[in-house]
Amino acid sequence: MTSNNPETVRGTCSFCGETVTGRQAIIHYETAGGEPGVWAECPGCGKIVDPTNA
């Protein structure tokens, strides 16, 4: 399970490259493989993204 700390970096926006933190998280989920995931609103461009770790 991932940290619930709102300052935890979740990844980057696939559209604009902005850093996405737990503060922007909208939906937390678990993949079929048991890995945690999150959908979040990018603070830079406002799009809903699945943050990627680059």
PEURDA-V647419 format. One record per helix or strand of 3 or more residues. SS is the DSSP state (~ for helix, > for strand). FROM is the first residue (numbers start at 1). TO is the last residue. If there is no record, write none. Layout:
BEGIN
SS&FROM&TO / SS&FROM&TO
END
This chain:
BEGIN
>&9&12 / >&19&21 / ~&22&24 / >&25&30 / >&36&41
END
